[in-house]
Amino acid sequence: MENAAHPSTVLQPGIGEKSTLREYAESILWAVFLALVIRAGVIQSFKIPSGSMENTLLVGDFLLVNKFLYGIPVPFTDWRLPELRAPRQGDVLVFRFPEDRSKDYIKRVIGVPGDTIEIRNKQVYVNGGPYLNPHEIHKDVRILSGNSDQRDNFGPVQVPERSYFVMGDNRDNSYDSRYWGFVGETDIVGKAIIKFWSWDKSTWRVRWDRIGRIIE
């Protein structure tokens, strides 16, 4: 007979305790939730698939993108939380491609809201003055007229409010704002900050000298 002065503390199965399976399930759910929160609002990784940002970014570079600098997007809406700062000229920007928002693109900010952009014989002018970017390269010596292609002669155009004009550093091989227009504020994903891995598929080698490099 159970001693009345010392009532039993044995719990009935399933009452007041968690099964091992439930604990594992909850741990996994919390891990997935935190991973989604981090991916959605803090840091996200991307792989470079094309050469439009050479030589700043090469095919096979893996990079991390700061998603909270410009304001964390609120899922399923066009709203963003307050930004630390707005995109600036020279920032390397990841954004949803305006012609197909299921795709992410990466380019450099050339013009911010209110800027006037013009390109004359490959030289970019912002608000009437030449924009000199040490990262841009030209691999084609030809200069195309604005009548046949907007690559080398373009504009002038003024950047609308809440929009940005972007170009690839590989100026002669980049599908960018010269062709499809501006990046809207709501399409911005974040700022590229660092290369954490780089793989040269053509030689099956790691590019060790690129790993850990800040993206400028």
C-alpha positions as CSV (number, residue, x, y, z in Angstrom):
1,M,0.0,0.0,0.0
2,E,1.2,3.5,-0.8
3,N,2.4,5.5,2.1
4,A,0.0,8.5,2.5
5,A,2.9,10.6,3.9
6,H,4.9,10.1,0.8
7,P,2.6,10.1,-2.3
8,S,3.9,8.5,-5.4
9,T,5.8,10.7,-7.9
10,V,5.7,8.2,-10.8
11,L,4.1,9.8,-13.9
12,Q,1.8,8.0,-16.1
13,P,3.1,7.4,-19.6
14,G,2.3,10.4,-21.9
15,I,1.3,12.7,-19.1
16,G,3.6,15.6,-18.1
17,E,6.6,14.3,-20.1
18,K,7.7,14.5,-23.7
19,S,8.6,11.5,-25.7
20,T,12.1,11.4,-27.3
21,L,10.5,11.5,-30.8
22,R,8.6,14.6,-29.9
23,E,11.7,16.3,-28.6
24,Y,13.6,15.5,-31.8
25,A,10.7,16.8,-33.9
26,E,10.5,20.1,-31.9
27,S,14.3,20.5,-32.2
28,I,14.2,20.0,-35.9
29,L,11.2,22.4,-36.4
30,W,13.0,25.1,-34.4
31,A,16.2,24.6,-36.4
32,V,14.2,24.9,-39.7
33,F,12.4,28.0,-38.4
34,L,15.6,29.7,-37.3
35,A,17.3,28.8,-40.7
36,L,14.3,30.3,-42.5
37,V,14.4,33.5,-40.4
38,I,18.2,33.9,-41.0
39,R,17.8,33.3,-44.7
40,A,14.8,35.6,-45.1
41,G,16.1,38.5,-43.2
42,V,19.8,38.4,-42.3
43,I,22.3,36.6,-44.5
44,Q,21.8,34.5,-47.7
45,S,24.3,32.7,-49.9
46,F,24.4,32.9,-53.7
47,K,26.4,31.3,-56.5
48,I,27.6,33.3,-59.5
49,P,26.4,31.6,-62.8
50,S,27.6,34.1,-65.4
51,G,30.4,36.4,-66.3
52,S,28.6,39.7,-66.2
53,M,30.4,40.9,-63.1
54,E,33.9,39.8,-64.1
55,N,36.4,40.3,-62.7
56,T,34.8,41.3,-59.4
57,L,32.8,38.1,-59.4
58,L,33.7,35.0,-61.5
59,V,31.6,32.1,-62.5
60,G,31.7,29.6,-59.6
61,D,32.2,32.3,-56.8
62,F,29.9,31.8,-53.8
63,L,29.0,34.9,-51.8
64,L,27.1,36.0,-48.8
65,V,24.5,38.8,-49.1
66,N,23.6,41.2,-46.3
67,K,19.8,41.3,-46.4
68,F,19.1,43.7,-43.4
69,L,21.2,46.6,-44.5
70,Y,18.6,48.0,-46.9
71,G,15.6,46.9,-44.7
72,I,14.4,43.3,-44.2
73,P,11.5,42.5,-46.6
74,V,8.3,41.3,-45.0
75,P,7.3,38.0,-46.6
76,F,4.3,38.0,-49.0
77,T,4.2,41.8,-49.1
78,D,6.0,44.8,-50.7
79,W,6.8,46.2,-47.3
80,R,10.3,46.4,-45.8
81,L,11.4,47.0,-42.2
82,P,13.4,50.2,-41.6
83,E,16.7,50.3,-43.4
84,L,20.1,51.0,-41.9
85,R,20.9,52.9,-45.1
86,A,19.8,53.1,-48.7
87,P,21.8,51.6,-51.6
88,R,24.7,53.8,-52.7
89,Q,26.5,54.3,-55.9
90,G,29.1,51.5,-56.2
91,D,27.2,48.9,-54.0
92,V,27.1,45.4,-55.5
93,L,23.4,44.7,-55.4
94,V,21.4,41.4,-55.5
95,F,17.8,41.9,-56.7
96,R,14.9,40.1,-58.2
97,F,15.1,40.4,-62.0
98,P,12.3,42.8,-63.0
99,E,11.4,40.7,-66.1
100,D,11.2,37.5,-64.1
101,R,11.1,37.9,-60.4
102,S,11.7,34.2,-59.8
103,K,15.4,34.9,-60.7
104,D,18.0,36.8,-58.7
105,Y,20.5,39.1,-60.5
106,I,23.6,40.8,-59.3
107,K,24.9,44.1,-60.6
108,R,26.6,47.3,-59.4
109,V,24.6,50.5,-58.5
110,I,25.5,53.3,-60.9
111,G,22.6,55.7,-60.3
112,V,20.4,56.4,-57.3
113,P,17.0,58.2,-57.3
114,G,17.2,61.6,-59.1
115,D,20.5,60.9,-60.9
116,T,20.8,61.4,-64.6
117,I,22.6,58.6,-66.5
118,E,24.2,58.8,-69.9
119,I,26.7,56.7,-71.7
120,R,28.8,58.1,-74.6
121,N,31.3,55.8,-76.4
122,K,31.4,53.4,-73.4
123,Q,32.1,56.2,-70.8
124,V,29.4,56.5,-68.1
125,Y,28.3,59.9,-67.0
126,V,26.3,60.6,-63.9
127,N,24.8,64.1,-63.5
128,G,27.0,65.3,-66.3
129,G,30.3,64.1,-64.8
130,P,32.2,60.9,-65.8
131,Y,31.7,58.0,-63.4
132,L,35.0,56.2,-63.1
133,N,34.8,52.7,-61.5
134,P,38.1,50.8,-61.0
135,H,36.3,47.5,-61.3
136,E,34.8,47.9,-64.8
137,I,36.4,46.1,-67.7
138,H,35.9,46.2,-71.5
139,K,36.6,43.2,-73.6
140,D,35.3,44.5,-76.9
141,V,37.1,47.3,-78.6
142,R,34.2,48.0,-80.9
143,I,31.9,51.0,-80.1
144,L,28.3,50.3,-81.0
145,S,26.1,53.2,-82.0
146,G,23.0,53.8,-80.0
147,N,20.8,53.1,-83.0
148,S,21.9,49.5,-83.2
149,D,22.5,48.7,-79.5
150,Q,22.4,50.6,-76.2
151,R,25.5,49.0,-74.8
152,D,28.0,51.8,-75.6
153,N,25.7,54.8,-76.2
154,F,22.7,55.3,-74.0
155,G,20.4,58.0,-72.6
156,P,20.3,60.4,-70.9
157,V,17.7,59.1,-68.5
158,Q,16.7,60.1,-65.0
159,V,16.4,57.5,-62.3
160,P,12.9,57.6,-60.8
161,E,12.1,57.7,-57.1
162,R,12.6,54.4,-55.2
163,S,14.5,53.0,-58.1
164,Y,18.2,52.3,-59.1
165,F,20.2,52.1,-62.3
166,V,22.6,49.1,-62.3
167,M,25.3,47.7,-64.6
168,G,27.6,44.7,-64.7
169,D,31.3,45.3,-64.2
170,N,31.9,43.4,-67.5
171,R,30.4,46.3,-69.4
172,D,30.5,44.7,-72.8
173,N,28.8,41.5,-71.7
174,S,26.1,42.4,-69.2
175,Y,22.3,42.4,-69.6
176,D,21.4,45.3,-67.2
177,S,19.6,48.6,-66.8
178,R,20.7,49.7,-70.3
179,Y,18.3,47.1,-71.7
180,W,15.5,46.5,-69.2
181,G,15.3,49.6,-67.1
182,F,15.5,50.3,-63.4
183,V,15.5,48.1,-60.2
184,G,12.6,49.0,-58.0
185,E,13.2,49.3,-54.2
186,T,10.8,46.4,-53.5
187,D,12.9,44.1,-55.7
188,I,16.1,44.6,-53.7
189,V,17.4,41.5,-51.9
190,G,20.6,42.8,-50.3
191,K,24.2,43.9,-50.6
192,A,26.9,41.4,-51.6
193,I,29.6,41.4,-48.9
194,I,32.1,38.6,-49.1
195,K,33.2,35.6,-51.2
196,F,33.3,32.5,-49.0
197,W,34.1,29.9,-51.7
198,S,35.2,29.8,-55.3
199,W,35.3,26.8,-57.6
200,D,36.7,26.9,-61.2
201,K,34.7,24.2,-63.0
202,S,36.9,24.4,-66.1
203,T,40.0,23.2,-64.2
204,W,38.3,21.5,-61.3
205,R,40.3,23.6,-58.8
206,V,39.5,25.7,-55.8
207,R,40.4,29.4,-56.2
208,W,41.9,29.8,-52.8
209,D,43.1,33.4,-53.4
210,R,39.4,34.5,-53.8
211,I,38.0,32.9,-50.6
212,G,37.3,35.4,-47.8
213,R,37.7,38.4,-50.0
214,I,35.4,41.4,-49.3
215,I,33.3,42.4,-52.4
216,E,34.1,46.0,-53.3
